[in-house]
Amino acid sequence: MAAPRAEPIAGAPQVRHDARAQRFEAQVDGLLCVAEYERIGDVLWMTHTGVPAPVGGRGVAAALVRAALAWAAAEGLKVQPACSYVRAYMHRHPETLPLLAGPG
């Protein structure tokens, strides 16, 4: 099964991986948007996705999660979607489901 897309989508914000802070982030209209994670062994626990209301509805959260899942796939990691947005995103994008970690 193909890994999730890592290339940017037209109109999507530029996403940066801040490994030290354990998050993927984007600045949109001067506001910080994040998809936070905790890496435990070979599992990427996606813990929180946050997009301020003034920039919501623009696909920013999807861009952050898409980048995080592409990185996890490239690193050979499994993903545990502790964040409800990440869980919903993965179910809306079945090509990402092979990344799901077992129960935990």
Backbone torsions as a table, in degrees:
resi	resn	phi	psi	omega
1	MET	NA	139.9	-177.8
2	ALA	-70.9	146.0	176.1
3	ALA	-70.9	155.4	176.2
4	PRO	-58.8	152.2	-179.7
5	ARG	-62.7	136.5	176.6
6	ALA	-106.1	-19.2	-177.1
7	GLU	-73.4	147.6	-179.5
8	PRO	-64.7	152.2	176.4
9	ILE	-104.6	140.1	-178.4
10	ALA	-51.7	129.9	178.6
11	GLY	86.1	-11.9	179.2
12	ALA	-77.8	149.6	179.2
13	PRO	-68.7	157.8	175.2
14	GLN	-77.2	123.2	-177.2
15	VAL	-101.7	135.7	179.1
16	ARG	-119.0	139.5	176.5
17	HIS	-95.0	117.6	175.0
18	ASP	-104.4	89.2	-175.6
19	ALA	-62.9	-35.4	-179.3
20	ARG	-62.3	-42.0	179.4
21	ALA	-86.0	-3.9	-177.8
22	GLN	54.9	57.5	178.1
23	ARG	-158.8	157.8	168.9
24	PHE	-103.6	138.6	-173.9
25	GLU	-141.9	157.3	176.2
26	ALA	-147.2	143.0	172.8
27	GLN	-98.9	123.8	179.3
28	VAL	-128.7	118.6	-177.7
29	ASP	51.3	38.5	178.0
30	GLY	78.9	3.0	-179.5
31	LEU	-106.4	138.4	-179.7
32	LEU	-83.7	128.4	177.0
33	CYS	-118.5	139.7	-173.8
34	VAL	-139.3	153.5	165.5
35	ALA	-128.0	107.3	-174.0
36	GLU	-94.8	150.6	-179.8
37	TYR	-145.1	166.3	169.8
38	GLU	-132.8	125.6	178.9
39	ARG	-94.1	121.0	177.8
40	ILE	-122.9	104.8	-175.9
41	GLY	61.9	-124.0	-179.4
42	ASP	-99.5	21.4	180.0
43	VAL	-121.3	130.4	176.0
44	LEU	-97.6	106.7	178.3
45	TRP	-85.6	109.3	177.8
46	MET	-83.7	110.3	-168.9
47	THR	-100.5	-26.3	-175.1
48	HIS	-163.1	138.6	171.1
49	THR	-124.1	125.1	-177.3
50	GLY	-132.6	123.7	176.9
51	VAL	-130.3	119.4	179.2
52	PRO	-58.2	143.5	-176.5
53	ALA	-51.4	-39.9	-178.1
54	PRO	-61.8	-20.1	179.7
55	VAL	-116.7	13.2	178.2
56	GLY	-69.9	160.5	176.3
57	GLY	78.4	11.4	-179.5
58	ARG	-108.6	6.3	179.9
59	GLY	83.4	14.7	-178.1
60	VAL	-67.3	-46.4	179.6
61	ALA	-59.9	-41.4	178.9
62	ALA	-62.3	-41.4	179.4
63	ALA	-63.9	-40.8	178.7
64	LEU	-63.7	-47.6	-178.1
65	VAL	-67.6	-40.3	177.6
66	ARG	-57.6	-44.5	179.4
67	ALA	-64.8	-42.2	179.9
68	ALA	-63.7	-43.1	-179.7
69	LEU	-68.4	-37.0	177.0
70	ALA	-64.2	-40.7	178.1
71	TRP	-64.6	-44.8	178.9
72	ALA	-58.5	-44.7	179.3
73	ALA	-61.8	-44.1	-179.3
74	ALA	-64.6	-31.1	-179.9
75	GLU	-87.1	-4.2	-178.4
76	GLY	73.7	27.6	-178.6
77	LEU	-95.3	155.6	168.7
78	LYS	-95.6	162.4	-176.5
79	VAL	-123.4	131.8	173.5
80	GLN	-111.6	106.6	-176.5
81	PRO	-81.3	82.4	177.0
82	ALA	-71.7	-22.0	177.3
83	CYS	-86.6	131.0	-177.6
84	SER	-63.2	-33.0	178.8
85	TYR	-65.7	-43.2	179.8
86	VAL	-63.1	-42.3	178.9
87	ARG	-59.5	-46.9	-179.9
88	ALA	-65.0	-41.5	179.4
89	TYR	-58.7	-46.7	-177.9
90	MET	-63.0	-37.0	179.4
91	HIS	-74.1	-27.3	174.9
92	ARG	-77.1	-18.4	-178.6
93	HIS	-124.6	80.1	-172.8
94	PRO	-58.9	-18.6	177.8
95	GLU	-65.4	-16.2	179.5
96	THR	-91.0	-12.4	-174.1
97	LEU	-60.1	-30.4	176.4
98	PRO	-62.1	-15.4	178.1
99	LEU	-79.4	-15.7	-176.0
100	LEU	-59.6	133.2	174.4
101	ALA	-78.4	161.7	176.2
102	GLY	-68.4	-179.9	179.6
103	PRO	-55.4	144.1	178.9
104	GLY	-175.8	NA	NA
